[in-house]
């Protein structure tokens, strides 16, 4: 992965984390700025890693599920052209800017990954799209579970009254 793509994925992860974290922080009272920045940076790394794993997961599914997928060492990787729409989709992840538009852009990113996977692996587009979709949904469910766990662990509880 080139440094440009790594930076694009990190910015996409930061934007995605900010869009998910800021509404949660707004509901919490008394959260320190240091804690918010720490959660934001951790979320950026996690979301960036999930974005980076999406093509690798789709490639792995193609190798496991579809017998036509070659295993000659070539793999599906992010390119600047594939990562640019992902960065745009992450910027639009902010809830007030439109979850539907974000979803449509993520479908577009997935379609681009599917076209690349179909070309690299020699699969049909629909088979490649299925691998990309299953990988994306699986990673999305996993990271949403981690987000909910982190939010639950970081909830500030009201102190019990002294009696």
N, C-alpha and C positions, 0 to 999 in steps of 0.2 A: 504494500500500500504506500502510495507516495505521500510526502508530507502535506501537500495541498489537500489531498483527500482526507487525511487524518484531521487536519484543522477544520475542514468543512464539516466532518462528522462530529467533532467536538463542539463546534458552534451550533449545529443542529441539536445536539444533546442538551446544550445549555439553554437554548430557546425552548425546547420541549419541557425541560425540567422547570423553567421559569413559568411556563404556561400552566403546568400542573401544580406547582408549589405555591404560587402567589395567592390563589383563592383559599388554600388551606391555611396559610399564614395569616390571612386577613381575619379568619375566624378565631385564631388563637390570640389570647391576650397576654401581654407581658413577655413576648418572645424577644430575646436579644438579637441584635443585628449580627453578631458573630455566629449565633446558632443558625440564623436564616442563611447567611453566606455559606456556612459549612454544609447545610443541607442542599443548597443550590449547586455547589460545586460537586458534591457527591452524586446528586441527581444527574448533573451534566456528564459525569464520567460513566455512570450506569447507562443512561440513555444513549450516549455515544457508542458505548460498547455493544448495546443491543442493536443499534443501527449497523455497526460494523459486522455483527454476526449474521445479519439477515441474508446476504448472498451466500455466505458459507453454509448456513443452515439449509438454504434451498438447494445448494449443490449437493450436500450430504444426503438430503432426501431424494434427490434425483438419482444418486448412485445406489441408494438402498432400495428404493421402491421400483424404479424403472430399469428393466434389464438392458435397455438400449443405451443407457448412459455410459460413456467411455470413462475409464479410470486411468488415463494416460498421464496423469499429473497436472493437466490443465484444470483450472478452477475458475469459478465466477468471482470476480473481485469488483470493488467499487472503482469507478473512473470519475474524473471531475464532471463529465457530462451526465452520469447517472446520479451523482451526489448533489448536483445543483438543485434539481427539483425537490429533493429531500430536505435541503436547507430551507427552501421556500415553504414547504409543508410544515416544517417545525416552527418557523416564524409565525405561521398562521394557526398554530396550536393554541394560542391564547383563546380562552373560552369566549370572550366578547367579540373576537374577530371571525367567528364562524366555524363551529365544529363540522358542519356539513362540507364546507369548502376544504377544510383540512382533510376530511375523509376522501373527498374526490381527488385531491392532490396525492394522497398516499396511494390511491388506486392507480394513478398515473405513474408514480414511482415504481409500484409493483409491476405494472405492465412493461415498463422499461427494463426492469430486472428480468422479467419473464422472456422478453425478446432476446436479451443477452444470454440468458441461460439456454434458450432454445438453440441459439447459434453456437455457443461453446460446447454444449453437450450433444448436439445433433438430435434433439428431441422435437416433437411437435410443440407448437406454441401453447396449446391447451394443457398438455402435460406439464410443461415448464411453468405455466401460470398456476397450476394446482400445487406444485412444489413450493413456489414463491408464496402463495396464499397460506398454505399450511404452516410454513416456516414463520411467516409474519404474524399470523394469529397465535401460534404457540409462543413466540417470543413476547408478543404483546400481553398475553395472559400471564406469563411468568413475571414480567416487569410490573404489571399492575398488582399482582400479589405481593411483590416486594414493596411497592409503594404503600399499599395499605398496611403492611406490617410496620414499616418505618413510621407512618403517621400514627398508628396505634401506640407504638413505643415512645413516640415523642409528644404525645398529648400531655399538656400541663394540667394537672388535676388541682382542683380547688382544695386548699388546706382544710383539714377537718377542724371544726370549732373546738376550742378548749372549754371544757365544762368543769 
